[in-house]
Amino acid sequence: MDEASFLTGQLLLALPGIGDPRFERAVIAMCAHDEQGALGVGIGHELDGLRLHDLLAQFGIESGAAPDAPVHFGGPVEPRRGFVLHSTDWGGQDTIDVAGRWALSGTVDVLRAIADGNGPARWVVALGYAGWSEGQLDAEMTRHGWFNVPGDDALLFGTSAPKRWAESFAKAGIDPRLLANDGGTA
């Protein structure tokens, strides 16, 4: 598979009727995709009853400068594992660059930096991730289920979770209300 067909740095949008309620209206920020598999972090749904200050308290971190932002449902895999998608102006011990568009950190140092007021300028916190084994996402992309759009700072950091799905489609020039749940036959 050539580099252009990989989805790192793009957003995956669940199509209506995807068939898996965990991914209904999902927006997934793709952080890694190559011939060995793929990993993305969901940013389309907030977790009920859990906010950033709650998460910081679980780690014994004073909330300090951190706003009490929502925590997102990152995906069904390892739902107790945390990730922070953030701007590239900050880097920690495990930070990875995602196609020059944003960065991904998965250790508590990014949470401490956010609480101290010296972390990344823009960020989204999520628990869990979506993962695909070798060739799995590539096969799913040939069937009904997912639509990809370029990664966009405004969608990632400047749009609330309840609006990301529709606004991502709109930016691609698509009204998701007009998409059919299934295909016809000719």
C-alpha positions in Angstrom: 0.0 0.0 0.0 1.4 3.4 -0.9 1.9 6.2 1.6 -1.0 8.3 0.1 -3.5 5.6 1.0 -2.7 5.7 4.7 -5.0 7.7 6.9 -2.6 9.0 9.6 -3.6 12.7 10.3 -7.1 12.4 8.9 -10.5 12.1 10.6 -12.6 9.0 10.1 -16.4 9.7 10.2 -18.9 6.9 10.7 -21.5 6.7 8.0 -25.1 6.5 9.0 -26.0 2.9 9.6 -22.5 1.8 10.4 -24.0 -1.2 12.2 -22.0 -0.8 15.5 -23.7 1.4 18.1 -20.3 2.1 19.7 -19.4 4.0 16.5 -22.7 5.7 15.7 -21.8 9.3 14.6 -18.2 8.6 15.6 -15.3 11.0 14.7 -11.9 9.3 15.0 -8.7 11.2 14.8 -6.3 8.8 13.1 -3.0 8.8 14.8 -1.3 5.9 13.1 -2.0 3.8 10.0 0.4 1.7 8.1 0.7 -1.8 6.7 0.8 -3.2 10.2 -2.6 -1.7 11.4 -4.1 1.5 12.6 -4.9 3.4 15.8 -7.3 6.3 16.2 -8.8 8.2 19.1 -12.5 9.1 19.2 -13.4 12.8 19.6 -17.0 12.7 18.7 -18.6 11.8 22.0 -18.1 13.0 25.5 -18.2 10.6 28.5 -21.1 11.3 30.8 -20.2 12.1 34.4 -16.4 12.4 33.8 -14.6 15.7 33.3 -11.0 16.7 33.3 -10.9 17.8 36.9 -12.3 14.4 38.0 -9.5 12.7 36.0 -6.8 14.9 37.4 -8.1 14.2 41.0 -7.8 10.4 40.3 -4.0 11.0 39.7 -3.7 13.4 42.7 -3.1 16.4 40.4 -4.4 19.8 41.5 -6.5 21.2 38.6 -4.7 24.5 38.8 -4.9 26.3 35.4 -6.8 23.5 33.7 -10.4 24.2 32.6 -12.9 21.5 33.6 -13.1 20.3 30.0 -15.0 17.2 28.9 -13.3 13.8 28.6 -14.1 12.0 25.3 -14.9 8.4 24.5 -11.7 7.5 22.6 -12.8 4.0 21.7 -13.7 0.6 22.9 -10.1 -0.7 23.3 -8.5 -0.2 26.7 -11.2 2.2 27.9 -9.3 3.0 31.1 -6.2 4.2 29.2 -5.9 7.9 28.6 -4.8 9.9 25.6 -4.3 13.6 24.9 -4.5 14.8 21.3 -2.8 18.2 21.3 -1.1 21.0 19.4 2.5 20.5 18.4 3.8 23.3 20.6 4.4 20.9 23.5 6.2 17.5 23.8 6.6 15.1 26.6 8.3 11.8 27.2 6.1 9.7 24.9 4.7 12.4 22.5 4.4 11.4 18.9 3.9 13.7 16.0 0.8 12.8 13.9 1.6 13.8 10.3 2.6 17.3 11.4 -1.0 18.1 12.1 -1.2 17.4 15.9 0.5 15.3 18.5 -0.5 12.4 20.7 0.6 11.9 24.3 -0.4 9.0 26.6 1.4 9.6 29.9 0.5 11.6 32.9 3.1 14.3 32.2 0.9 16.0 29.7 -1.9 16.2 32.3 0.5 17.7 34.8 1.6 20.3 32.2 -2.0 21.2 31.4 -2.8 21.7 35.1 0.4 23.7 35.6 -0.5 26.0 32.7 2.6 25.1 30.6 1.2 22.3 28.5 0.0 22.5 24.9 -2.1 25.5 23.8 -4.9 23.2 22.4 -5.8 19.7 23.6 -8.5 17.1 23.8 -8.5 14.3 26.4 -10.0 10.9 25.7 -10.2 7.4 27.3 -9.7 4.4 25.1 -8.9 4.1 21.5 -10.0 2.4 18.3 -7.6 -0.1 16.8 -7.4 -2.2 13.7 -5.2 -5.1 12.9 -3.1 -5.5 9.7 -5.3 -4.8 6.7 -8.5 -4.5 8.8 -9.2 -0.8 8.3 -8.1 -1.0 4.7 -10.8 -3.6 4.1 -13.4 -1.6 6.1 -12.7 1.4 3.9 -13.9 -0.6 0.9 -17.3 -1.3 2.5 -20.0 0.9 3.9 -19.0 2.3 7.3 -16.4 5.0 7.2 -15.6 8.2 5.3 -12.3 10.0 5.7 -11.6 13.8 5.6 -8.4 15.7 6.1 -7.4 16.4 9.7 -8.3 20.0 10.6 -7.3 22.0 13.7 -10.6 23.8 13.7 -12.6 20.5 13.8 -10.2 18.9 16.3 -9.7 21.7 18.8 -12.3 24.4 18.0 -15.5 22.4 17.6 -17.5 20.8 20.4 -17.8 17.0 20.3 -21.6 17.1 19.7 -21.0 19.2 16.5 -17.8 17.5 15.1 -19.5 14.8 13.1 -21.9 17.0 11.2 -19.4 19.9 10.8 -16.8 17.4 9.5 -19.1 16.2 6.8 -20.2 19.8 6.0 -16.6 20.9 5.5 -16.3 18.1 3.0 -19.4 19.5 1.2 -21.7 16.6 2.3 -25.0 16.9 4.1 -25.1 13.7 6.2 -28.9 13.8 6.4 -28.9 12.9 2.7 -26.7 9.8 3.1 -28.5 6.5 2.8 -28.0 3.8 5.4 -27.6 1.1 2.7 -26.9 0.8 -1.0 -29.3 -0.2 -3.7 -29.0 -2.5 -6.6 -29.1 -1.7 -10.3 
